[in-house]
Amino acid sequence: MKCFSRDELGKNLLPGRTIQRAIGNNSFASSQIMTVGFAHYSAEAGAMEPHQHAEEAIYVTDAKNGWVEYGPQKDRLENKVPLTSGIVLHVPKGEWHVFRYSDGGFVDIVFMYAQVM
């Protein structure tokens, strides 16, 4: 077993977010089966582009004036859900989604998904 805290994880600034890789490929703990990590969305990383990928579970650890938009296509994000700590999101495979926030806001999450083989 490998036990560690978020504070031990390096930070990677990516377009639209800062990622801390906990478990998975190129992560603190190696796994070929799953990916688990933390993400922070704020003005520091810039605006995020809508994206889609494998089925994903997300736990919102904290948010201020933040929300998620989702829908069937990148340019058809027809749903908007305000985010607060404690919310769990289940994102089906291939569903387009993006995290957004107003001035001074942010969204902080834990994300989990299976590796695509």
PDB file as gemmi writes it, atoms N, CA and C in Angstrom:
CRYST1    1.000    1.000    1.000  90.00  90.00  90.00 P 1                      
ATOM      1  N   MET A   1       0.851  -1.178   0.000  1.00  0.00           N  
ATOM      2  CA  MET A   1       0.000   0.000   0.000  1.00  0.00           C  
ATOM      3  C   MET A   1       0.890   1.232   0.000  1.00  0.00           C  
ATOM      4  N   LYS A   2       0.452   2.232  -0.713  1.00  0.00           N  
ATOM      5  CA  LYS A   2       1.168   3.501  -0.748  1.00  0.00           C  
ATOM      6  C   LYS A   2       0.231   4.573  -0.195  1.00  0.00           C  
ATOM      7  N   CYS A   3       0.627   5.214   0.888  1.00  0.00           N  
ATOM      8  CA  CYS A   3      -0.167   6.282   1.507  1.00  0.00           C  
ATOM      9  C   CYS A   3       0.555   7.608   1.306  1.00  0.00           C  
ATOM     10  N   PHE A   4      -0.180   8.617   0.894  1.00  0.00           N  
ATOM     11  CA  PHE A   4       0.429   9.926   0.655  1.00  0.00           C  
ATOM     12  C   PHE A   4      -0.649  10.991   0.710  1.00  0.00           C  
ATOM     13  N   SER A   5      -0.223  12.232   0.852  1.00  0.00           N  
ATOM     14  CA  SER A   5      -1.170  13.346   0.904  1.00  0.00           C  
ATOM     15  C   SER A   5      -1.061  14.184  -0.368  1.00  0.00           C  
ATOM     16  N   ARG A   6      -2.054  14.988  -0.599  1.00  0.00           N  
ATOM     17  CA  ARG A   6      -2.057  15.867  -1.765  1.00  0.00           C  
ATOM     18  C   ARG A   6      -0.843  16.790  -1.761  1.00  0.00           C  
ATOM     19  N   ASP A   7      -0.420  17.213  -0.587  1.00  0.00           N  
ATOM     20  CA  ASP A   7       0.725  18.121  -0.480  1.00  0.00           C  
ATOM     21  C   ASP A   7       2.016  17.518  -1.023  1.00  0.00           C  
ATOM     22  N   GLU A   8       2.094  16.198  -1.109  1.00  0.00           N  
ATOM     23  CA  GLU A   8       3.293  15.526  -1.614  1.00  0.00           C  
ATOM     24  C   GLU A   8       3.343  15.460  -3.139  1.00  0.00           C  
ATOM     25  N   LEU A   9       2.247  15.790  -3.801  1.00  0.00           N  
ATOM     26  CA  LEU A   9       2.154  15.656  -5.249  1.00  0.00           C  
ATOM     27  C   LEU A   9       2.628  16.914  -5.957  1.00  0.00           C  
ATOM     28  N   GLY A  10       3.388  16.722  -7.029  1.00  0.00           N  
ATOM     29  CA  GLY A  10       3.815  17.847  -7.846  1.00  0.00           C  
ATOM     30  C   GLY A  10       2.635  18.468  -8.570  1.00  0.00           C  
ATOM     31  N   LYS A  11       2.786  19.714  -8.977  1.00  0.00           N  
ATOM     32  CA  LYS A  11       1.727  20.420  -9.701  1.00  0.00           C  
ATOM     33  C   LYS A  11       2.149  20.618 -11.149  1.00  0.00           C  
ATOM     34  N   ASN A  12       1.234  20.296 -12.069  1.00  0.00           N  
ATOM     35  CA  ASN A  12       1.461  20.491 -13.495  1.00  0.00           C  
ATOM     36  C   ASN A  12       0.451  21.504 -14.011  1.00  0.00           C  
ATOM     37  N   LEU A  13       0.938  22.647 -14.484  1.00  0.00           N  
ATOM     38  CA  LEU A  13       0.059  23.669 -15.043  1.00  0.00           C  
ATOM     39  C   LEU A  13      -0.242  23.304 -16.492  1.00  0.00           C  
ATOM     40  N   LEU A  14      -1.491  23.035 -16.786  1.00  0.00           N  
ATOM     41  CA  LEU A  14      -1.950  22.694 -18.127  1.00  0.00           C  
ATOM     42  C   LEU A  14      -2.922  23.775 -18.588  1.00  0.00           C  
ATOM     43  N   PRO A  15      -3.232  23.826 -19.886  1.00  0.00           N  
ATOM     44  CA  PRO A  15      -4.212  24.818 -20.337  1.00  0.00           C  
ATOM     45  C   PRO A  15      -5.546  24.656 -19.595  1.00  0.00           C  
ATOM     46  N   GLY A  16      -5.940  25.658 -18.838  1.00  0.00           N  
ATOM     47  CA  GLY A  16      -7.221  25.663 -18.155  1.00  0.00           C  
ATOM     48  C   GLY A  16      -7.261  25.041 -16.780  1.00  0.00           C  
ATOM     49  N   ARG A  17      -6.143  24.454 -16.320  1.00  0.00           N  
ATOM     50  CA  ARG A  17      -6.181  23.786 -15.016  1.00  0.00           C  
ATOM     51  C   ARG A  17      -4.783  23.470 -14.510  1.00  0.00           C  
ATOM     52  N   THR A  18      -4.704  23.249 -13.197  1.00  0.00           N  
ATOM     53  CA  THR A  18      -3.498  22.727 -12.563  1.00  0.00           C  
ATOM     54  C   THR A  18      -3.832  21.320 -12.090  1.00  0.00           C  
ATOM     55  N   ILE A  19      -3.020  20.347 -12.494  1.00  0.00           N  
ATOM     56  CA  ILE A  19      -3.265  18.931 -12.198  1.00  0.00           C  
ATOM     57  C   ILE A  19      -2.219  18.422 -11.211  1.00  0.00           C  
ATOM     58  N   GLN A  20      -2.667  17.568 -10.306  1.00  0.00           N  
ATOM     59  CA  GLN A  20      -1.769  16.817  -9.429  1.00  0.00           C  
ATOM     60  C   GLN A  20      -2.093  15.341  -9.644  1.00  0.00           C  
ATOM     61  N   ARG A  21      -1.146  14.611 -10.218  1.00  0.00           N  
ATOM     62  CA  ARG A  21      -1.359  13.206 -10.569  1.00  0.00           C  
ATOM     63  C   ARG A  21      -1.053  12.313  -9.372  1.00  0.00           C  
ATOM     64  N   ALA A  22      -2.074  11.654  -8.847  1.00  0.00           N  
ATOM     65  CA  ALA A  22      -1.908  10.790  -7.676  1.00  0.00           C  
ATOM     66  C   ALA A  22      -1.626   9.345  -8.080  1.00  0.00           C  
ATOM     67  N   ILE A  23      -2.502   8.762  -8.907  1.00  0.00           N  
ATOM     68  CA  ILE A  23      -2.392   7.359  -9.309  1.00  0.00           C  
ATOM     69  C   ILE A  23      -2.598   7.263 -10.814  1.00  0.00           C  
ATOM     70  N   GLY A  24      -1.744   6.480 -11.491  1.00  0.00           N  
ATOM     71  CA  GLY A  24      -1.887   6.283 -12.934  1.00  0.00           C  
ATOM     72  C   GLY A  24      -0.547   6.339 -13.628  1.00  0.00           C  
ATOM     73  N   ASN A  25      -0.567   6.522 -14.940  1.00  0.00           N  
ATOM     74  CA  ASN A  25       0.664   6.684 -15.712  1.00  0.00           C  
ATOM     75  C   ASN A  25       1.313   8.016 -15.344  1.00  0.00           C  
ATOM     76  N   ASN A  26       2.628   8.016 -15.205  1.00  0.00           N  
ATOM     77  CA  ASN A  26       3.368   9.238 -14.866  1.00  0.00           C  
ATOM     78  C   ASN A  26       2.810   9.936 -13.629  1.00  0.00           C  
ATOM     79  N   SER A  27       2.441   9.144 -12.634  1.00  0.00           N  
ATOM     80  CA  SER A  27       1.845   9.670 -11.406  1.00  0.00           C  
ATOM     81  C   SER A  27       2.678   9.288 -10.194  1.00  0.00           C  
ATOM     82  N   PHE A  28       2.323   9.829  -9.042  1.00  0.00           N  
ATOM     83  CA  PHE A  28       3.025   9.535  -7.793  1.00  0.00           C  
ATOM     84  C   PHE A  28       3.017   8.040  -7.506  1.00  0.00           C  
ATOM     85  N   ALA A  29       1.854   7.400  -7.667  1.00  0.00           N  
ATOM     86  CA  ALA A  29       1.725   5.947  -7.537  1.00  0.00           C  
ATOM     87  C   ALA A  29       1.348   5.399  -8.913  1.00  0.00           C  
ATOM     88  N   SER A  30       2.109   4.437  -9.388  1.00  0.00           N  
ATOM     89  CA  SER A  30       1.916   3.907 -10.735  1.00  0.00           C  
ATOM     90  C   SER A  30       0.747   2.928 -10.814  1.00  0.00           C  
ATOM     91  N   SER A  31      -0.052   3.055 -11.874  1.00  0.00           N  
ATOM     92  CA  SER A  31      -1.131   2.107 -12.160  1.00  0.00           C  
ATOM     93  C   SER A  31      -1.382   2.098 -13.657  1.00  0.00           C  
ATOM     94  N   GLN A  32      -1.585   0.910 -14.200  1.00  0.00           N  
ATOM     95  CA  GLN A  32      -1.959   0.770 -15.603  1.00  0.00           C  
ATOM     96  C   GLN A  32      -3.468   0.592 -15.745  1.00  0.00           C  
ATOM     97  N   ILE A  33      -4.195   0.582 -14.622  1.00  0.00           N  
ATOM     98  CA  ILE A  33      -5.625   0.286 -14.633  1.00  0.00           C  
ATOM     99  C   ILE A  33      -6.479   1.527 -14.384  1.00  0.00           C  
ATOM    100  N   MET A  34      -6.024   2.420 -13.504  1.00  0.00           N  
ATOM    101  CA  MET A  34      -6.847   3.581 -13.164  1.00  0.00           C  
ATOM    102  C   MET A  34      -6.030   4.862 -13.119  1.00  0.00           C  
ATOM    103  N   THR A  35      -6.761   5.969 -13.179  1.00  0.00           N  
ATOM    104  CA  THR A  35      -6.170   7.293 -13.031  1.00  0.00           C  
ATOM    105  C   THR A  35      -6.956   8.038 -11.956  1.00  0.00           C  
ATOM    106  N   VAL A  36      -6.228   8.593 -10.991  1.00  0.00           N  
ATOM    107  CA  VAL A  36      -6.832   9.395  -9.928  1.00  0.00           C  
ATOM    108  C   VAL A  36      -5.953  10.624  -9.734  1.00  0.00           C  
ATOM    109  N   GLY A  37      -6.569  11.762  -9.589  1.00  0.00           N  
ATOM    110  CA  GLY A  37      -5.789  12.963  -9.365  1.00  0.00           C  
ATOM    111  C   GLY A  37      -6.651  14.114  -8.883  1.00  0.00           C  
ATOM    112  N   PHE A  38      -5.992  15.229  -8.686  1.00  0.00           N  
ATOM    113  CA  PHE A  38      -6.640  16.458  -8.255  1.00  0.00           C  
ATOM    114  C   PHE A  38      -6.528  17.473  -9.386  1.00  0.00           C  
ATOM    115  N   ALA A  39      -7.524  18.333  -9.519  1.00  0.00           N  
ATOM    116  CA  ALA A  39      -7.463  19.414 -10.498  1.00  0.00           C  
ATOM    117  C   ALA A  39      -8.013  20.687  -9.860  1.00  0.00           C  
ATOM    118  N   HIS A  40      -7.375  21.787 -10.196  1.00  0.00           N  
ATOM    119  CA  HIS A  40      -7.789  23.105  -9.707  1.00  0.00           C  
ATOM    120  C   HIS A  40      -7.994  23.996 -10.929  1.00  0.00           C  
ATOM    121  N   TYR A  41      -9.194  24.537 -11.057  1.00  0.00           N  
ATOM    122  CA  TYR A  41      -9.555  25.405 -12.177  1.00  0.00           C  
ATOM    123  C   TYR A  41      -9.718  26.821 -11.646  1.00  0.00           C  
ATOM    124  N   SER A  42      -8.910  27.738 -12.178  1.00  0.00           N  
ATOM    125  CA  SER A  42      -8.991  29.141 -11.755  1.00  0.00           C  
ATOM    126  C   SER A  42      -8.338  30.012 -12.820  1.00  0.00           C  
ATOM    127  N   ALA A  43      -8.415  31.321 -12.636  1.00  0.00           N  
ATOM    128  CA  ALA A  43      -7.843  32.264 -13.597  1.00  0.00           C  
ATOM    129  C   ALA A  43      -6.344  32.043 -13.782  1.00  0.00           C  
ATOM    130  N   GLU A  44      -5.671  31.531 -12.762  1.00  0.00           N  
ATOM    131  CA  GLU A  44      -4.229  31.276 -12.849  1.00  0.00           C  
ATOM    132  C   GLU A  44      -3.874  30.392 -14.047  1.00  0.00           C  
ATOM    133  N   ALA A  45      -4.719  29.417 -14.359  1.00  0.00           N  
ATOM    134  CA  ALA A  45      -4.456  28.490 -15.463  1.00  0.00           C  
ATOM    135  C   ALA A  45      -5.146  28.920 -16.756  1.00  0.00           C  
ATOM    136  N   GLY A  46      -5.983  29.944 -16.687  1.00  0.00           N  
ATOM    137  CA  GLY A  46      -6.704  30.390 -17.873  1.00  0.00           C  
ATOM    138  C   GLY A  46      -7.985  29.598 -18.086  1.00  0.00           C  
ATOM    139  N   ALA A  47      -8.694  29.964 -19.124  1.00  0.00           N  
ATOM    140  CA  ALA A  47      -9.971  29.305 -19.429  1.00  0.00           C  
ATOM    141  C   ALA A  47      -9.735  27.892 -19.944  1.00  0.00           C  
ATOM    142  N   MET A  48     -10.621  27.002 -19.582  1.00  0.00           N  
ATOM    143  CA  MET A  48     -10.548  25.612 -20.028  1.00  0.00           C  
ATOM    144  C   MET A  48     -11.401  25.437 -21.277  1.00  0.00           C  
ATOM    145  N   GLU A  49     -10.952  24.574 -22.177  1.00  0.00           N  
ATOM    146  CA  GLU A  49     -11.737  24.213 -23.352  1.00  0.00           C  
ATOM    147  C   GLU A  49     -12.623  23.018 -23.016  1.00  0.00           C  
ATOM    148  N   PRO A  50     -13.836  22.946 -23.551  1.00  0.00           N  
ATOM    149  CA  PRO A  50     -14.650  21.747 -23.362  1.00  0.00           C  
ATOM    150  C   PRO A  50     -13.892  20.519 -23.862  1.00  0.00           C  
ATOM    151  N   HIS A  51     -14.083  19.395 -23.185  1.00  0.00           N  
ATOM    152  CA  HIS A  51     -13.393  18.164 -23.564  1.00  0.00           C  
ATOM    153  C   HIS A  51     -14.278  16.966 -23.265  1.00  0.00           C  
ATOM    154  N   GLN A  52     -13.894  15.821 -23.799  1.00  0.00           N  
ATOM    155  CA  GLN A  52     -14.585  14.570 -23.524  1.00  0.00           C  
ATOM    156  C   GLN A  52     -13.566  13.442 -23.557  1.00  0.00           C  
ATOM    157  N   HIS A  53     -13.859  12.372 -22.828  1.00  0.00           N  
ATOM    158  CA  HIS A  53     -12.925  11.248 -22.720  1.00  0.00           C  
ATOM    159  C   HIS A  53     -13.642  10.056 -22.115  1.00  0.00           C  
ATOM    160  N   ALA A  54     -12.901   9.180 -21.457  1.00  0.00           N  
ATOM    161  CA  ALA A  54     -13.475   7.982 -20.835  1.00  0.00           C  
ATOM    162  C   ALA A  54     -14.475   8.351 -19.741  1.00  0.00           C  
ATOM    163  N   GLU A  55     -15.305   7.388 -19.363  1.00  0.00           N  
ATOM    164  CA  GLU A  55     -16.230   7.566 -18.241  1.00  0.00           C  
ATOM    165  C   GLU A  55     -15.438   8.040 -17.020  1.00  0.00           C  
ATOM    166  N   GLU A  56     -16.002   8.974 -16.280  1.00  0.00           N  
ATOM    167  CA  GLU A  56     -15.253   9.607 -15.194  1.00  0.00           C  
ATOM    168  C   GLU A  56     -16.151   9.860 -13.986  1.00  0.00           C  
ATOM    169  N   ALA A  57     -15.572   9.718 -12.807  1.00  0.00           N  
ATOM    170  CA  ALA A  57     -16.228  10.117 -11.564  1.00  0.00           C  
ATOM    171  C   ALA A  57     -15.449  11.301 -11.007  1.00  0.00           C  
ATOM    172  N   ILE A  58     -16.170  12.305 -10.531  1.00  0.00           N  
ATOM    173  CA  ILE A  58     -15.555  13.532 -10.022  1.00  0.00           C  
ATOM    174  C   ILE A  58     -16.175  13.861  -8.671  1.00  0.00           C  
ATOM    175  N   TYR A  59     -15.324  14.218  -7.718  1.00  0.00           N  
ATOM    176  CA  TYR A  59     -15.782  14.679  -6.410  1.00  0.00           C  
ATOM    177  C   TYR A  59     -15.317  16.120  -6.245  1.00  0.00           C  
ATOM    178  N   VAL A  60     -16.240  17.024  -6.013  1.00  0.00           N  
ATOM    179  CA  VAL A  60     -15.903  18.440  -5.830  1.00  0.00           C  
ATOM    180  C   VAL A  60     -15.479  18.650  -4.379  1.00  0.00           C  
ATOM    181  N   THR A  61     -14.204  19.010  -4.185  1.00  0.00           N  
ATOM    182  CA  THR A  61     -13.700  19.240  -2.830  1.00  0.00           C  
ATOM    183  C   THR A  61     -13.955  20.671  -2.365  1.00  0.00           C  
ATOM    184  N   ASP A  62     -13.996  21.610  -3.323  1.00  0.00           N  
ATOM    185  CA  ASP A  62     -14.246  23.007  -2.976  1.00  0.00           C  
ATOM    186  C   ASP A  62     -14.604  23.762  -4.250  1.00  0.00           C  
ATOM    187  N   ALA A  63     -15.358  24.820  -4.113  1.00  0.00           N  
ATOM    188  CA  ALA A  63     -15.707  25.664  -5.254  1.00  0.00           C  
ATOM    189  C   ALA A  63     -16.209  27.008  -4.748  1.00  0.00           C  
ATOM    190  N   LYS A  64     -15.903  28.030  -5.521  1.00  0.00           N  
ATOM    191  CA  LYS A  64     -16.417  29.373  -5.243  1.00  0.00           C  
ATOM    192  C   LYS A  64     -16.844  29.959  -6.582  1.00  0.00           C  
ATOM    193  N   ASN A  65     -18.129  30.260  -6.706  1.00  0.00           N  
ATOM    194  CA  ASN A  65     -18.667  30.823  -7.952  1.00  0.00           C  
ATOM    195  C   ASN A  65     -18.267  29.997  -9.173  1.00  0.00           C  
ATOM    196  N   GLY A  66     -18.310  28.667  -9.019  1.00  0.00           N  
ATOM    197  CA  GLY A  66     -17.945  27.770 -10.107  1.00  0.00           C  
ATOM    198  C   GLY A  66     -19.103  26.882 -10.518  1.00  0.00           C  
ATOM    199  N   TRP A  67     -19.014  26.347 -11.730  1.00  0.00           N  
ATOM    200  CA  TRP A  67     -20.050  25.467 -12.248  1.00  0.00           C  
ATOM    201  C   TRP A  67     -19.458  24.550 -13.312  1.00  0.00           C  
ATOM    202  N   VAL A  68     -20.226  23.534 -13.683  1.00  0.00           N  
ATOM    203  CA  VAL A  68     -19.873  22.655 -14.788  1.00  0.00           C  
ATOM    204  C   VAL A  68     -20.946  22.813 -15.857  1.00  0.00           C  
ATOM    205  N   GLU A  69     -20.515  22.840 -17.106  1.00  0.00           N  
ATOM    206  CA  GLU A  69     -21.429  22.827 -18.243  1.00  0.00           C  
ATOM    207  C   GLU A  69     -21.178  21.528 -18.992  1.00  0.00           C  
ATOM    208  N   TYR A  70     -22.250  20.903 -19.508  1.00  0.00           N  
ATOM    209  CA  TYR A  70     -22.076  19.652 -20.241  1.00  0.00           C  
ATOM    210  C   TYR A  70     -23.166  19.486 -21.292  1.00  0.00           C  
ATOM    211  N   GLY A  71     -22.870  18.622 -22.266  1.00  0.00           N  
ATOM    212  CA  GLY A  71     -23.828  18.379 -23.333  1.00  0.00           C  
ATOM    213  C   GLY A  71     -23.303  17.397 -24.355  1.00  0.00           C  
ATOM    214  N   PRO A  72     -24.069  17.195 -25.437  1.00  0.00           N  
ATOM    215  CA  PRO A  72     -23.741  16.167 -26.419  1.00  0.00           C  
ATOM    216  C   PRO A  72     -22.622  16.544 -27.392  1.00  0.00           C  
ATOM    217  N   GLN A  73     -22.343  17.837 -27.528  1.00  0.00           N  
ATOM    218  CA  GLN A  73     -21.301  18.288 -28.452  1.00  0.00           C  
ATOM    219  C   GLN A  73     -20.530  19.448 -27.828  1.00  0.00           C  
ATOM    220  N   LYS A  74     -19.323  19.649 -28.330  1.00  0.00           N  
ATOM    221  CA  LYS A  74     -18.455  20.706 -27.801  1.00  0.00           C  
ATOM    222  C   LYS A  74     -19.134  22.075 -27.836  1.00  0.00           C  
ATOM    223  N   ASP A  75     -19.902  22.318 -28.878  1.00  0.00           N  
ATOM    224  CA  ASP A  75     -20.578  23.610 -29.017  1.00  0.00           C  
ATOM    225  C   ASP A  75     -22.055  23.551 -28.606  1.00  0.00           C  
ATOM    226  N   ARG A  76     -22.444  22.479 -27.897  1.00  0.00           N  
ATOM    227  CA  ARG A  76     -23.823  22.342 -27.402  1.00  0.00           C  
ATOM    228  C   ARG A  76     -23.815  21.901 -25.941  1.00  0.00           C  
ATOM    229  N   LEU A  77     -23.235  22.710 -25.093  1.00  0.00           N  
ATOM    230  CA  LEU A  77     -23.209  22.434 -23.655  1.00  0.00           C  
ATOM    231  C   LEU A  77     -24.483  23.028 -23.059  1.00  0.00           C  
ATOM    232  N   GLU A  78     -25.563  22.276 -23.158  1.00  0.00           N  
ATOM    233  CA  GLU A  78     -26.900  22.776 -22.853  1.00  0.00           C  
ATOM    234  C   GLU A  78     -27.260  22.742 -21.374  1.00  0.00           C  
ATOM    235  N   ASN A  79     -26.425  22.125 -20.555  1.00  0.00           N  
ATOM    236  CA  ASN A  79     -26.718  21.971 -19.128  1.00  0.00           C  
ATOM    237  C   ASN A  79     -25.667  22.696 -18.295  1.00  0.00           C  
ATOM    238  N   LYS A  80     -26.117  23.322 -17.206  1.00  0.00           N  
ATOM    239  CA  LYS A  80     -25.214  24.050 -16.310  1.00  0.00           C  
ATOM    240  C   LYS A  80     -25.598  23.722 -14.874  1.00  0.00           C  
ATOM    241  N   VAL A  81     -24.606  23.294 -14.084  1.00  0.00           N  
ATOM    242  CA  VAL A  81     -24.852  22.928 -12.689  1.00  0.00           C  
ATOM    243  C   VAL A  81     -23.895  23.704 -11.788  1.00  0.00           C  
ATOM    244  N   PRO A  82     -24.400  24.537 -10.869  1.00  0.00           N  
ATOM    245  CA  PRO A  82     -23.529  25.209  -9.897  1.00  0.00           C  
ATOM    246  C   PRO A  82     -22.850  24.159  -9.012  1.00  0.00           C  
ATOM    247  N   LEU A  83     -21.608  24.409  -8.643  1.00  0.00           N  
ATOM    248  CA  LEU A  83     -20.846  23.438  -7.854  1.00  0.00           C  
ATOM    249  C   LEU A  83     -20.568  23.939  -6.442  1.00  0.00           C  
ATOM    250  N   THR A  84     -20.671  23.029  -5.489  1.00  0.00           N  
ATOM    251  CA  THR A  84     -20.293  23.271  -4.100  1.00  0.00           C  
ATOM    252  C   THR A  84     -19.551  22.038  -3.609  1.00  0.00           C  
ATOM    253  N   SER A  85     -18.824  22.174  -2.516  1.00  0.00           N  
ATOM    254  CA  SER A  85     -18.092  21.026  -1.984  1.00  0.00           C  
ATOM    255  C   SER A  85     -19.063  19.906  -1.636  1.00  0.00           C  
ATOM    256  N   GLY A  86     -18.623  18.682  -1.901  1.00  0.00           N  
ATOM    257  CA  GLY A  86     -19.427  17.509  -1.596  1.00  0.00           C  
ATOM    258  C   GLY A  86     -20.227  16.955  -2.757  1.00  0.00           C  
ATOM    259  N   ILE A  87     -20.287  17.662  -3.863  1.00  0.00           N  
ATOM    260  CA  ILE A  87     -21.028  17.175  -5.033  1.00  0.00           C  
ATOM    261  C   ILE A  87     -20.211  16.099  -5.745  1.00  0.00           C  
ATOM    262  N   VAL A  88     -20.900  15.050  -6.192  1.00  0.00           N  
ATOM    263  CA  VAL A  88     -20.292  13.991  -6.996  1.00  0.00           C  
ATOM    264  C   VAL A  88     -20.883  14.073  -8.395  1.00  0.00           C  
ATOM    265  N   LEU A  89     -20.013  14.012  -9.405  1.00  0.00           N  
ATOM    266  CA  LEU A  89     -20.442  14.028 -10.802  1.00  0.00           C  
ATOM    267  C   LEU A  89     -20.072  12.694 -11.446  1.00  0.00           C  
ATOM    268  N   HIS A  90     -20.980  12.119 -12.203  1.00  0.00           N  
ATOM    269  CA  HIS A  90     -20.684  10.932 -13.007  1.00  0.00           C  
ATOM    270  C   HIS A  90     -20.788  11.364 -14.461  1.00  0.00           C  
ATOM    271  N   VAL A  91     -19.665  11.361 -15.165  1.00  0.00           N  
ATOM    272  CA  VAL A  91     -19.616  11.810 -16.552  1.00  0.00           C  
ATOM    273  C   VAL A  91     -19.556  10.577 -17.450  1.00  0.00           C  
ATOM    274  N   PRO A  92     -20.598  10.322 -18.251  1.00  0.00           N  
ATOM    275  CA  PRO A  92     -20.565   9.173 -19.154  1.00  0.00           C  
ATOM    276  C   PRO A  92     -19.458   9.313 -20.202  1.00  0.00           C  
ATOM    277  N   LYS A  93     -18.986   8.198 -20.689  1.00  0.00           N  
ATOM    278  CA  LYS A  93     -17.955   8.181 -21.731  1.00  0.00           C  
ATOM    279  C   LYS A  93     -18.403   9.040 -22.913  1.00  0.00           C  
ATOM    280  N   GLY A  94     -17.522   9.929 -23.344  1.00  0.00           N  
ATOM    281  CA  GLY A  94     -17.778  10.735 -24.529  1.00  0.00           C  
ATOM    282  C   GLY A  94     -18.613  11.987 -24.320  1.00  0.00           C  
ATOM    283  N   GLU A  95     -19.108  12.235 -23.104  1.00  0.00           N  
ATOM    284  CA  GLU A  95     -19.913  13.438 -22.879  1.00  0.00           C  
ATOM    285  C   GLU A  95     -18.999  14.660 -22.759  1.00  0.00           C  
ATOM    286  N   TRP A  96     -19.323  15.709 -23.491  1.00  0.00           N  
ATOM    287  CA  TRP A  96     -18.544  16.944 -23.451  1.00  0.00           C  
ATOM    288  C   TRP A  96     -18.845  17.694 -22.158  1.00  0.00           C  
ATOM    289  N   HIS A  97     -17.787  18.232 -21.532  1.00  0.00           N  
ATOM    290  CA  HIS A  97     -17.971  18.988 -20.295  1.00  0.00           C  
ATOM    291  C   HIS A  97     -16.827  19.981 -20.113  1.00  0.00           C  
ATOM    292  N   VAL A  98     -17.092  20.994 -19.287  1.00  0.00           N  
ATOM    293  CA  VAL A  98     -16.089  22.017 -18.996  1.00  0.00           C  
ATOM    294  C   VAL A  98     -16.421  22.643 -17.643  1.00  0.00           C  
ATOM    295  N   PHE A  99     -15.380  22.969 -16.884  1.00  0.00           N  
ATOM    296  CA  PHE A  99     -15.556  23.673 -15.615  1.00  0.00           C  
ATOM    297  C   PHE A  99     -15.305  25.152 -15.852  1.00  0.00           C  
ATOM    298  N   ARG A 100     -16.180  25.968 -15.300  1.00  0.00           N  
ATOM    299  CA  ARG A 100     -16.060  27.422 -15.446  1.00  0.00           C  
ATOM    300  C   ARG A 100     -16.289  28.086 -14.086  1.00  0.00           C  
ATOM    301  N   TYR A 101     -15.966  29.365 -14.015  1.00  0.00           N  
ATOM    302  CA  TYR A 101     -16.074  30.123 -12.764  1.00  0.00           C  
ATOM    303  C   TYR A 101     -16.145  31.600 -13.122  1.00  0.00           C  
ATOM    304  N   SER A 102     -16.735  32.388 -12.250  1.00  0.00           N  
ATOM    305  CA  SER A 102     -16.780  33.836 -12.461  1.00  0.00           C  
ATOM    306  C   SER A 102     -15.540  34.464 -11.825  1.00  0.00           C  
ATOM    307  N   ASP A 103     -15.395  35.787 -11.965  1.00  0.00           N  
ATOM    308  CA  ASP A 103     -14.222  36.492 -11.429  1.00  0.00           C  
ATOM    309  C   ASP A 103     -13.995  36.144  -9.964  1.00  0.00           C  
ATOM    310  N   GLY A 104     -12.761  35.773  -9.633  1.00  0.00           N  
ATOM    311  CA  GLY A 104     -12.405  35.427  -8.268  1.00  0.00           C  
ATOM    312  C   GLY A 104     -12.831  34.031  -7.857  1.00  0.00           C  
ATOM    313  N   GLY A 105     -13.474  33.302  -8.756  1.00  0.00           N  
ATOM    314  CA  GLY A 105     -13.950  31.960  -8.438  1.00  0.00           C  
ATOM    315  C   GLY A 105     -12.953  30.874  -8.795  1.00  0.00           C  
ATOM    316  N   PHE A 106     -13.302  29.648  -8.426  1.00  0.00           N  
ATOM    317  CA  PHE A 106     -12.466  28.483  -8.718  1.00  0.00           C  
ATOM    318  C   PHE A 106     -13.285  27.213  -8.527  1.00  0.00           C  
ATOM    319  N   VAL A 107     -12.759  26.117  -9.028  1.00  0.00           N  
ATOM    320  CA  VAL A 107     -13.324  24.785  -8.811  1.00  0.00           C  
ATOM    321  C   VAL A 107     -12.161  23.860  -8.495  1.00  0.00           C  
ATOM    322  N   ASP A 108     -12.302  23.051  -7.451  1.00  0.00           N  
ATOM    323  CA  ASP A 108     -11.269  22.118  -7.003  1.00  0.00           C  
ATOM    324  C   ASP A 108     -11.901  20.725  -6.947  1.00  0.00           C  
ATOM    325  N   ILE A 109     -11.299  19.741  -7.631  1.00  0.00           N  
ATOM    326  CA  ILE A 109     -11.916  18.413  -7.723  1.00  0.00           C  
ATOM    327  C   ILE A 109     -10.909  17.281  -7.514  1.00  0.00           C  
ATOM    328  N   VAL A 110     -11.454  16.099  -7.250  1.00  0.00           N  
ATOM    329  CA  VAL A 110     -10.740  14.829  -7.368  1.00  0.00           C  
ATOM    330  C   VAL A 110     -11.388  14.123  -8.550  1.00  0.00           C  
ATOM    331  N   PHE A 111     -10.570  13.635  -9.494  1.00  0.00           N  
ATOM    332  CA  PHE A 111     -11.110  12.919 -10.652  1.00  0.00           C  
ATOM    333  C   PHE A 111     -10.610  11.482 -10.661  1.00  0.00           C  
ATOM    334  N   MET A 112     -11.450  10.583 -11.179  1.00  0.00           N  
ATOM    335  CA  MET A 112     -11.117   9.161 -11.246  1.00  0.00           C  
ATOM    336  C   MET A 112     -11.681   8.574 -12.533  1.00  0.00           C  
ATOM    337  N   TYR A 113     -10.862   7.819 -13.252  1.00  0.00           N  
ATOM    338  CA  TYR A 113     -11.358   7.085 -14.416  1.00  0.00           C  
ATOM    339  C   TYR A 113     -10.450   5.899 -14.700  1.00  0.00           C  
ATOM    340  N   ALA A 114     -10.997   4.918 -15.421  1.00  0.00           N  
ATOM    341  CA  ALA A 114     -10.227   3.731 -15.783  1.00  0.00           C  
ATOM    342  C   ALA A 114      -9.322   4.062 -16.963  1.00  0.00           C  
ATOM    343  N   GLN A 115      -8.147   3.453 -17.000  1.00  0.00           N  
ATOM    344  CA  GLN A 115      -7.248   3.616 -18.139  1.00  0.00           C  
ATOM    345  C   GLN A 115      -7.895   2.993 -19.364  1.00  0.00           C  
ATOM    346  N   VAL A 116      -7.765   3.627 -20.491  1.00  0.00           N  
ATOM    347  CA  VAL A 116      -8.277   3.079 -21.743  1.00  0.00           C  
ATOM    348  C   VAL A 116      -7.191   2.184 -22.321  1.00  0.00           C  
ATOM    349  N   MET A 117      -7.534   0.921 -22.502  1.00  0.00           N  
ATOM    350  CA  MET A 117      -6.547  -0.040 -23.023  1.00  0.00           C  
ATOM    351  C   MET A 117      -6.636  -0.154 -24.522  1.00  0.00           C  
TER     352      MET A 117                                                      
END                                                                             
